[in-house]
Amino acid sequence: MSPTPNRNGLGLTASESRPFWPEPARAPSGAPNVVCIVFDDLGFADLGCYGSEIATPNIDALAAGGLRYTNFHTTALCSPTRAALLTGRNHHSVGMGGLADWDLGFPGMRGRIARSAGTLAEMLRPAGYNTFATGKWHLTPTFETSQAGPFDQWPLQRGFDRYYGFLEGETSQWHPELVLDNHHIEAPDHEGYHLSEDIVDQSIGFIRAQRTITPEKPFFLYMCLGAQHAPHHAPKAFIDRYESVFEKGWDATRADRLARQKALGLVPADTVLPERNPGVKPWDALSDDERRLAVRLQAAFAGMLEHADLQVGRLVNWLREQGCLENTLITLISDNGASQEGSPFGTVNALRYFNGVRDTLAENLEHIDAIGEAHLNNNYPLGWAMAGNTPLKRYKQNTHGGGVRDPMIVHWPAGIPQGGEIRHQFHHVCDITPTVLEVTGVQAPAEIHGVTQQPIEGTSFAYSFGGGAEPTRKRTQYFEMLGHRGIWHEGWKAVTWHKPGTAFDADQWELYNLDQDFNEMHDLAGQEPARLQAMVARWFSEAGACNVLPLDDTLNRFVSSNPHSVASRRSWVLQPGGGRIPQAAAPDIRNRSYRIDAQVEIPEGGAEGVLIAQGDWCGGYALYLKDGHLIHDYNFVNRHYVARSARPVPAGRHTLSWVVRKTGEYTAEGELRIDDEPCGSAVLPQTYRAQASFIGMEIGRAPKPAVSDFVAPFPFTGVLHRVEVELGDDQQTDAQASLEAALRRQ
């Protein structure tokens, strides 16, 4: 007698069993598509619809058909804002209290998003969404961004089906360091290529491919442009049109923007400008040449933004053509305020500033006509960042308004009854995920991949879509970045700017009624000491609950890293053909003795090309053969210290070496060797103290644009077996400069 089917419907044979197919995940009926667009280092006043003279017609159109928020806040820094956006929790709560570059050994400063804090992609994908990420990521520890991984914090391991973009904090817009899904790829090399265009092309491509097969499925696109982070790279025509616009200077620009903000209803009519931020000179106090350089640098920023706006418009128009714009929720934000990392005068090569080299006006003016081109890493002066944050105080990194109060536009024709309106409710970047969950009908899971999830800490602002009169539903929000602190509670804000190296108890807390004082002009700390004391106590309560503590402003806090990371290695064997090694995962040659040995075979007739190279025009180094001779170029912030062998390298198998002996703090001597016989040398009167390059390393070829006197990639034409690097134990780096360099790249 045959057995009856068991409770799972399985009998002895197929004819005696009941087949079963589980239902596939399906999104709730009518759930919208979701597009999150994140700009980088865009100030409160930089968009046309927020008072700027920069042309952003496509973004302005989103605002005209949606909502502008005037009281939206971020964390003041890149990685933390992105972590809070994607998880719906505060940045310290998920382990991203600082940059992804920093794993400091404390729960709030791990430099990675905790597994107990699932991302929005990890929540939406099991609910029937396709999930795509493009552009800047910067949520992976930088020393884990090489082809060796580990990959657990790369986008595909954090819930995204597809990824195209760059993993670190910044990249060239002309020659970016790109990743497709889980592997590094060569950047496109056709004339006119620009990363912003590429990011939008790839975003459209991902969605198009999905809709071709499963048009009924909604999608989530997380698109993070490299704009407006330095280097400010843009086509020359876009830059040229802004020279005349900004000849009036940052003081007049600031006043004009405030006037437009008042006319638009973005700020109260009685709002006045604060004093210039510390370190910013009056425009009229600059020399003619200083003003000429500053105008061109700001024109590059503006040209980059107008160009980026054009790409946003292409995406929106494509969604419209596909018939899916109506039910697509779009949020567009900046990750923090305008950046203070361009120094008081601006630069065409930021490596100078971070390595203790005076950035002279003459050196910058020499390259003024090339600003925005591929070989420069240009950034604008503090005065333009101040104007970008009009009418707010301070900048990115700070917890005053200029660092944390940023533009947000929400567009959703199917869910916003009346477009073109302004919303003044206080909200924070960690409120975006709970808003998306509410409008999609998806529940935050209690568990993801077997890991119990932390509670969502953000507050949905979906209630604000229907009307502007309802009070904010958020009650409290803390801030902390690099020791600067703040807390908002029921309309009031307490905030302090912290000077590194001083006692936290000595910080001067300020108190503002933001409901009546838009840009923190009237400090009420002296008038309401009890309220201030209660606010500070509330900050400590929030800090304790969200892993903000311990407070620590020592420089090592920001430049130390996990001692188990690849960055701590001293011995390397590097193979050709392995692709680009990110600069954060490459051998660290800064201010130390070291040795490079390349094992090669030179054919009869000779060979040429690169053996090892790191960096680009701005700085780095290369060991290569040219015209038969062995050459090493130590490119120190575009000052070249070159050694050339006195004799050609003969045919046969050889060890070609560059041996560096540290002679003092940030000085050294280098020697070329052929089979350990000296053949050339160079004195290095300056060596890298903070950051040796903006881009990574290649073996057997060089990155573009070239770090030395050759045309990249200049591949080696002989046989390169391997390159060995041995790092000495005599390294001492400049902690302050290393911190500033890390902040510059985020």
VEXKEZA-385687 format. One record per residue (C-alpha): x, y, z; residue in three letters; residue number from 0. Coordinates in steps of 0.5 Angstrom, whole numbers, plus 500, padded with zeros to 3 digits. Example, Ala and Ser with C-alpha at 12.3 -4.5 7.8 and 13.67 -1.06 7.14 Angstrom:
BEGIN
u v w r k
525 491 516 ALA 0
527 498 514 SER 1
This chain:
BEGIN
u v w r k
500 500 500 MET 0
503 507 498 SER 1
504 512 504 PRO 2
499 518 504 THR 3
503 525 503 PRO 4
506 528 509 ASN 5
504 535 511 ARG 6
509 538 506 ASN 7
505 535 501 GLY 8
510 530 499 LEU 9
509 522 498 GLY 10
513 517 495 LEU 11
512 519 488 THR 12
511 525 484 ALA 13
504 522 483 SER 14
502 522 490 GLU 15
505 528 492 SER 16
502 535 491 ARG 17
507 540 488 PRO 18
507 547 491 PHE 19
510 554 488 TRP 20
512 559 493 PRO 21
509 566 491 GLU 22
514 571 489 PRO 23
515 577 492 ALA 24
510 583 490 ARG 25
510 590 492 ALA 26
504 593 495 PRO 27
499 595 489 SER 28
500 602 487 GLY 29
507 602 490 ALA 30
511 608 487 PRO 31
518 607 484 ASN 32
523 611 488 VAL 33
529 615 486 VAL 34
533 618 491 CYS 35
538 624 488 ILE 36
544 626 492 VAL 37
548 632 490 PHE 38
555 633 494 ASP 39
557 639 497 ASP 40
551 643 495 LEU 41
550 649 499 GLY 42
543 651 501 PHE 43
543 657 496 ALA 44
546 654 490 ASP 45
540 652 486 LEU 46
536 657 482 GLY 47
530 655 486 CYS 48
533 656 492 TYR 49
536 663 490 GLY 50
542 662 486 SER 51
544 665 479 GLU 52
546 659 477 ILE 53
542 656 471 ALA 54
538 649 474 THR 55
532 649 470 PRO 56
531 642 470 ASN 57
532 641 478 ILE 58
527 648 478 ASP 59
522 644 474 ALA 60
522 639 480 LEU 61
521 644 485 ALA 62
515 647 481 ALA 63
512 640 480 GLY 64
513 638 487 GLY 65
515 641 494 LEU 66
521 645 497 ARG 67
523 644 504 TYR 68
527 650 508 THR 69
528 646 514 ASN 70
531 640 512 PHE 71
538 638 515 HIS 72
543 633 514 THR 73
549 630 518 THR 74
554 635 516 ALA 75
559 630 512 LEU 76
558 625 507 CYS 77
559 618 509 SER 78
554 619 515 PRO 79
549 623 511 THR 80
549 617 506 ARG 81
548 612 512 ALA 82
543 616 515 ALA 83
539 616 509 LEU 84
539 609 507 LEU 85
538 606 514 THR 86
533 611 517 GLY 87
537 611 523 ARG 88
542 616 526 ASN 89
549 616 523 HIS 90
553 614 530 HIS 91
547 609 531 SER 92
549 605 525 VAL 93
557 606 526 GLY 94
558 611 521 MET 95
560 617 526 GLY 96
565 619 521 GLY 97
568 618 514 LEU 98
568 611 511 ALA 99
576 612 512 ASP 100
576 611 519 TRP 101
575 605 524 ASP 102
576 607 530 LEU 103
574 601 535 GLY 104
568 604 538 PHE 105
561 602 536 PRO 106
559 609 533 GLY 107
565 610 529 MET 108
566 603 525 ARG 109
566 606 518 GLY 110
561 601 516 ARG 111
554 601 516 ILE 112
552 595 522 ALA 113
548 589 519 ARG 114
543 591 525 SER 115
541 597 521 ALA 116
539 594 514 GLY 117
539 599 508 THR 118
533 601 504 LEU 119
535 597 499 ALA 120
535 591 503 GLU 121
528 593 506 MET 122
525 594 499 LEU 123
528 588 495 ARG 124
525 583 499 PRO 125
518 587 498 ALA 126
518 586 490 GLY 127
523 592 488 TYR 128
529 592 484 ASN 129
534 596 487 THR 130
540 600 483 PHE 131
545 604 486 ALA 132
549 609 481 THR 133
555 614 483 GLY 134
558 616 489 LYS 135
558 610 495 TRP 136
563 612 500 HIS 137
560 607 505 LEU 138
565 602 504 THR 139
572 602 509 PRO 140
577 605 504 THR 141
582 600 505 PHE 142
577 595 503 GLU 143
575 598 496 THR 144
581 594 492 SER 145
579 587 488 GLN 146
581 583 494 ALA 147
575 586 498 GLY 148
572 584 503 PRO 149
566 586 499 PHE 150
561 585 505 ASP 151
560 593 505 GLN 152
560 594 497 TRP 153
553 596 494 PRO 154
551 589 492 LEU 155
552 586 499 GLN 156
548 592 502 ARG 157
541 590 498 GLY 158
543 593 491 PHE 159
541 589 485 ASP 160
546 593 480 ARG 161
551 598 482 TYR 162
556 603 477 TYR 163
560 608 480 GLY 164
566 610 485 PHE 165
567 607 492 LEU 166
571 613 495 GLU 167
569 620 497 GLY 168
571 623 490 GLU 169
574 622 483 THR 170
576 625 477 SER 171
570 627 472 GLN 172
574 626 466 TRP 173
578 620 468 HIS 174
574 616 474 PRO 175
576 610 478 GLU 176
570 606 476 LEU 177
566 600 479 VAL 178
561 596 476 LEU 179
557 591 481 ASP 180
563 587 484 ASN 181
569 589 480 HIS 182
573 595 478 HIS 183
573 597 471 ILE 184
577 601 466 GLU 185
573 608 465 ALA 186
571 610 458 PRO 187
576 614 454 ASP 188
572 617 448 HIS 189
572 624 447 GLU 190
568 629 451 GLY 191
566 623 456 TYR 192
564 626 463 HIS 193
562 622 469 LEU 194
555 626 471 SER 195
553 624 464 GLU 196
555 617 465 ASP 197
552 616 471 ILE 198
545 618 468 VAL 199
546 613 462 ASP 200
548 607 467 GLN 201
542 609 471 SER 202
537 609 465 ILE 203
540 603 463 GLY 204
539 599 469 PHE 205
532 601 469 ILE 206
530 600 462 ARG 207
533 593 462 ALA 208
529 592 468 GLN 209
522 594 465 ARG 210
524 591 459 THR 211
523 584 462 ILE 212
518 586 468 THR 213
515 593 467 PRO 214
510 591 473 GLU 215
515 591 478 LYS 216
517 598 481 PRO 217
524 600 482 PHE 218
529 604 487 PHE 219
534 608 484 LEU 220
539 611 489 TYR 221
543 616 484 MET 222
549 620 487 CYS 223
553 625 483 LEU 224
560 627 484 GLY 225
558 634 483 ALA 226
559 639 486 GLN 227
565 635 490 HIS 228
572 638 488 ALA 229
575 637 483 PRO 230
570 642 479 HIS 231
570 639 472 HIS 232
566 641 467 ALA 233
566 642 459 PRO 234
569 649 458 LYS 235
563 652 455 ALA 236
559 651 461 PHE 237
565 655 465 ILE 238
566 660 460 ASP 239
559 663 461 ARG 240
559 664 469 TYR 241
566 669 469 GLU 242
561 675 468 SER 243
556 673 472 VAL 244
561 672 478 PHE 245
565 678 477 GLU 246
561 682 482 LYS 247
564 677 488 GLY 248
562 673 494 TRP 249
559 679 498 ASP 250
555 682 492 ALA 251
553 674 490 THR 252
551 673 498 ARG 253
546 679 498 ALA 254
543 678 491 ASP 255
542 671 493 ARG 256
538 673 500 LEU 257
534 678 496 ALA 258
532 672 491 ARG 259
530 668 497 GLN 260
526 673 501 LYS 261
522 674 494 ALA 262
521 666 493 LEU 263
518 666 500 GLY 264
524 661 502 LEU 265
526 665 508 VAL 266
523 670 513 PRO 267
523 677 510 ALA 268
527 680 516 ASP 269
532 675 515 THR 270
539 679 515 VAL 271
546 676 513 LEU 272
551 674 518 PRO 273
558 677 519 GLU 274
563 674 514 ARG 275
565 667 516 ASN 276
572 667 520 PRO 277
578 667 514 GLY 278
574 670 509 VAL 279
576 677 506 LYS 280
572 682 504 PRO 281
571 682 496 TRP 282
574 689 495 ASP 283
580 687 499 ALA 284
583 682 494 LEU 285
588 684 489 SER 286
586 684 482 ASP 287
589 677 480 ASP 288
586 674 487 GLU 289
579 676 484 ARG 290
581 673 477 ARG 291
583 667 480 LEU 292
577 666 485 ALA 293
572 668 479 VAL 294
574 662 475 ARG 295
574 657 480 LEU 296
567 659 482 GLN 297
565 659 474 ALA 298
568 652 474 ALA 299
563 650 480 PHE 300
557 653 477 ALA 301
559 650 470 GLY 302
559 643 473 MET 303
552 645 477 LEU 304
549 647 470 GLU 305
552 641 467 HIS 306
549 636 472 ALA 307
542 639 472 ASP 308
542 638 465 LEU 309
543 630 466 GLN 310
538 630 472 VAL 311
533 633 466 GLY 312
535 627 462 ARG 313
533 622 467 LEU 314
527 626 469 VAL 315
525 626 461 ASN 316
526 619 460 TRP 317
522 617 466 LEU 318
516 621 463 ARG 319
517 618 456 GLU 320
516 611 459 GLN 321
510 613 463 GLY 322
512 612 470 CYS 323
514 619 472 LEU 324
507 620 475 GLU 325
508 615 480 ASN 326
515 616 482 THR 327
517 619 488 LEU 328
523 623 487 ILE 329
528 626 493 THR 330
533 631 491 LEU 331
538 633 497 ILE 332
545 635 498 SER 333
549 631 503 ASP 334
552 637 507 ASN 335
553 644 506 GLY 336
558 648 501 ALA 337
565 646 503 SER 338
570 649 507 GLN 339
576 645 504 GLU 340
578 649 498 GLY 341
582 654 503 SER 342
582 661 503 PRO 343
584 663 496 PHE 344
582 656 492 GLY 345
587 652 489 THR 346
588 648 482 VAL 347
592 642 486 ASN 348
589 641 493 ALA 349
595 636 494 LEU 350
599 642 496 ARG 351
595 645 501 TYR 352
595 638 505 PHE 353
602 637 504 ASN 354
604 643 508 GLY 355
606 647 501 VAL 356
604 654 500 ARG 357
599 654 495 ASP 358
602 661 491 THR 359
597 665 487 LEU 360
603 665 481 ALA 361
602 658 481 GLU 362
595 658 481 ASN 363
595 663 475 LEU 364
599 659 471 GLU 365
594 654 470 HIS 366
588 659 470 ILE 367
585 657 463 ASP 368
586 650 464 ALA 369
581 650 471 ILE 370
576 645 470 GLY 371
580 640 465 GLU 372
582 633 467 ALA 373
589 634 470 HIS 374
587 639 475 LEU 375
584 638 482 ASN 376
581 645 483 ASN 377
577 647 488 ASN 378
574 654 490 TYR 379
575 659 496 PRO 380
572 660 502 LEU 381
568 666 500 GLY 382
564 662 495 TRP 383
563 657 500 ALA 384
560 662 504 MET 385
556 665 499 ALA 386
553 658 497 GLY 387
551 657 504 ASN 388
547 664 504 THR 389
544 666 509 PRO 390
547 661 514 LEU 391
553 661 518 LYS 392
559 656 517 ARG 393
560 650 512 TYR 394
560 643 511 LYS 395
563 639 517 GLN 396
560 644 522 ASN 397
554 643 526 THR 398
551 650 525 HIS 399
546 652 519 GLY 400
551 652 514 GLY 401
554 645 515 GLY 402
547 642 516 VAL 403
541 646 513 ARG 404
541 644 506 ASP 405
536 644 500 PRO 406
531 638 499 MET 407
526 637 493 ILE 408
521 632 493 VAL 409
517 631 487 HIS 410
511 625 486 TRP 411
505 628 482 PRO 412
501 622 484 ALA 413
502 623 491 GLY 414
503 631 492 ILE 415
496 634 491 PRO 416
499 641 489 GLN 417
506 642 486 GLY 418
510 649 487 GLY 419
509 649 494 GLU 420
514 650 500 ILE 421
515 646 507 ARG 422
518 649 513 HIS 423
517 643 517 GLN 424
524 641 521 PHE 425
526 634 518 HIS 426
533 630 518 HIS 427
536 626 512 VAL 428
534 620 517 CYS 429
527 621 515 ASP 430
527 619 508 ILE 431
527 612 509 THR 432
521 612 514 PRO 433
518 616 509 THR 434
519 612 503 VAL 435
517 606 507 LEU 436
510 609 509 GLU 437
509 611 502 VAL 438
510 604 499 THR 439
507 600 504 GLY 440
513 596 506 VAL 441
514 595 513 GLN 442
521 595 516 ALA 443
523 588 517 PRO 444
525 586 524 ALA 445
530 581 521 GLU 446
535 581 515 ILE 447
539 575 514 HIS 448
538 573 521 GLY 449
540 579 524 VAL 450
535 583 529 THR 451
534 590 526 GLN 452
535 596 530 GLN 453
529 601 531 PRO 454
528 606 525 ILE 455
530 613 528 GLU 456
527 617 523 GLY 457
520 620 522 THR 458
516 620 516 SER 459
515 627 513 PHE 460
509 624 508 ALA 461
504 628 512 TYR 462
507 634 509 SER 463
506 632 502 PHE 464
498 634 503 GLY 465
499 641 506 GLY 466
504 646 509 GLY 467
500 648 515 ALA 468
501 642 520 GLU 469
507 642 525 PRO 470
513 638 524 THR 471
512 631 527 ARG 472
519 631 529 LYS 473
521 633 536 ARG 474
528 632 537 THR 475
535 631 533 GLN 476
542 631 535 TYR 477
548 633 531 PHE 478
555 631 532 GLU 479
561 632 527 MET 480
569 632 529 LEU 481
567 635 536 GLY 482
562 640 533 HIS 483
555 639 537 ARG 484
548 641 536 GLY 485
541 639 538 ILE 486
534 641 536 TRP 487
528 640 540 HIS 488
521 643 539 GLU 489
524 649 535 GLY 490
530 651 539 TRP 491
537 649 537 LYS 492
543 649 542 ALA 493
550 649 538 VAL 494
557 649 539 THR 495
563 650 535 TRP 496
569 646 538 HIS 497
576 648 537 LYS 498
581 641 536 PRO 499
585 640 542 GLY 500
581 644 547 THR 501
577 641 553 ALA 502
570 640 551 PHE 503
567 643 557 ASP 504
570 649 555 ALA 505
566 649 549 ASP 506
561 655 548 GLN 507
554 653 547 TRP 508
549 658 543 GLU 509
542 658 544 LEU 510
537 660 538 TYR 511
530 660 537 ASN 512
530 657 530 LEU 513
522 658 529 ASP 514
524 666 530 GLN 515
531 666 528 ASP 516
532 662 521 PHE 517
540 663 521 ASN 518
542 663 528 GLU 519
543 670 529 MET 520
540 672 536 HIS 521
544 668 541 ASP 522
539 667 547 LEU 523
544 663 551 ALA 524
545 669 556 GLY 525
538 670 557 GLN 526
535 663 558 GLU 527
540 659 561 PRO 528
536 654 564 ALA 529
533 652 557 ARG 530
540 652 555 LEU 531
542 647 560 GLN 532
536 643 559 ALA 533
538 643 552 MET 534
545 641 553 VAL 535
543 635 558 ALA 536
538 633 552 ARG 537
544 632 547 TRP 538
548 628 552 PHE 539
542 623 553 SER 540
541 623 545 GLU 541
549 622 545 ALA 542
548 616 550 GLY 543
543 613 546 ALA 544
546 613 539 CYS 545
553 611 540 ASN 546
556 618 540 VAL 547
560 617 546 LEU 548
566 617 547 PRO 549
567 624 545 LEU 550
575 625 543 ASP 551
578 630 538 ASP 552
585 628 538 THR 553
588 628 531 LEU 554
589 620 532 ASN 555
582 619 532 ARG 556
581 621 525 PHE 557
587 618 522 VAL 558
588 612 525 SER 559
585 605 522 SER 560
583 598 524 ASN 561
590 595 525 PRO 562
588 589 521 HIS 563
587 592 515 SER 564
591 592 509 VAL 565
593 599 510 ALA 566
598 596 515 SER 567
602 592 511 ARG 568
609 593 510 ARG 569
611 588 505 SER 570
607 587 498 TRP 571
608 583 492 VAL 572
604 586 486 LEU 573
603 583 479 GLN 574
601 586 473 PRO 575
594 585 470 GLY 576
591 586 477 GLY 577
587 592 475 GLY 578
587 599 479 ARG 579
589 599 486 ILE 580
585 604 490 PRO 581
590 609 493 GLN 582
587 608 500 ALA 583
589 600 499 ALA 584
596 601 496 ALA 585
603 601 499 PRO 586
604 607 504 ASP 587
610 611 502 ILE 588
609 617 506 ARG 589
615 620 510 ASN 590
619 613 510 ARG 591
624 609 507 SER 592
622 604 502 TYR 593
624 600 497 ARG 594
621 598 490 ILE 595
624 592 486 ASP 596
621 590 479 ALA 597
623 583 476 GLN 598
623 584 469 VAL 599
626 581 462 GLU 600
628 586 457 ILE 601
628 583 450 PRO 602
633 585 445 GLU 603
632 592 442 GLY 604
630 594 449 GLY 605
623 596 452 ALA 606
620 602 455 GLU 607
614 603 459 GLY 608
611 604 466 VAL 609
613 598 472 LEU 610
609 602 477 ILE 611
606 608 478 ALA 612
601 612 482 GLN 613
597 618 482 GLY 614
597 623 476 ASP 615
599 630 474 TRP 616
597 633 481 CYS 617
602 628 485 GLY 618
605 621 486 GLY 619
610 617 483 TYR 620
613 613 477 ALA 621
618 608 476 LEU 622
619 607 468 TYR 623
623 605 462 LEU 624
624 611 457 LYS 625
629 611 451 ASP 626
633 605 454 GLY 627
634 608 461 HIS 628
631 607 468 LEU 629
627 613 471 ILE 630
624 615 477 HIS 631
620 621 478 ASP 632
617 623 485 TYR 633
612 628 483 ASN 634
611 632 489 PHE 635
605 636 488 VAL 636
607 637 481 ASN 637
614 639 483 ARG 638
618 633 480 HIS 639
624 630 483 TYR 640
627 625 477 VAL 641
633 620 477 ALA 642
635 617 471 ARG 643
640 612 470 SER 644
647 613 468 ALA 645
647 607 463 ARG 646
641 604 459 PRO 647
638 597 462 VAL 648
641 592 457 PRO 649
637 586 455 ALA 650
636 580 459 GLY 651
633 579 466 ARG 652
634 584 471 HIS 653
632 587 478 THR 654
630 594 477 LEU 655
630 598 483 SER 656
628 605 487 TRP 657
631 605 494 VAL 658
629 611 498 VAL 659
632 613 505 ARG 660
629 617 509 LYS 661
634 623 511 THR 662
629 627 516 GLY 663
622 629 517 GLU 664
619 629 510 TYR 665
626 629 506 THR 666
629 623 503 ALA 667
634 621 498 GLU 668
633 616 493 GLY 669
637 611 489 GLU 670
636 607 482 LEU 671
639 600 481 ARG 672
640 595 476 ILE 673
641 588 479 ASP 674
643 592 486 ASP 675
648 596 482 GLU 676
647 604 483 PRO 677
646 607 477 CYS 678
642 614 479 GLY 679
640 618 484 SER 680
635 624 486 ALA 681
635 628 493 VAL 682
628 629 495 LEU 683
627 635 499 PRO 684
620 634 500 GLN 685
616 628 501 THR 686
609 627 502 TYR 687
606 628 509 ARG 688
599 627 508 ALA 689
596 624 502 GLN 690
601 622 496 ALA 691
596 622 490 SER 692
589 623 489 PHE 693
588 616 485 ILE 694
591 609 485 GLY 695
596 605 483 MET 696
597 601 477 GLU 697
603 595 475 ILE 698
606 595 468 GLY 699
602 601 466 ARG 700
600 608 469 ALA 701
593 612 470 PRO 702
591 618 466 LYS 703
592 623 466 PRO 704
600 622 467 ALA 705
604 623 473 VAL 706
610 624 469 SER 707
613 625 462 ASP 708
610 620 458 PHE 709
603 619 455 VAL 710
599 614 460 ALA 711
598 609 460 PRO 712
605 608 457 PHE 713
605 600 458 PRO 714
611 596 459 PHE 715
613 593 453 THR 716
618 588 456 GLY 717
616 582 461 VAL 718
614 584 468 LEU 719
614 578 472 HIS 720
612 582 479 ARG 721
614 588 483 VAL 722
616 588 490 GLU 723
615 593 495 VAL 724
618 593 502 GLU 725
616 599 507 LEU 726
621 601 512 GLY 727
619 602 520 ASP 728
621 609 520 ASP 729
614 612 518 GLN 730
611 618 522 GLN 731
606 622 518 THR 732
603 629 520 ASP 733
596 627 523 ALA 734
593 634 522 GLN 735
595 634 515 ALA 736
592 627 514 SER 737
586 629 517 LEU 738
585 635 513 GLU 739
586 630 507 ALA 740
581 625 509 ALA 741
576 630 509 LEU 742
578 633 503 ARG 743
576 627 499 ARG 744
569 625 502 GLN 745
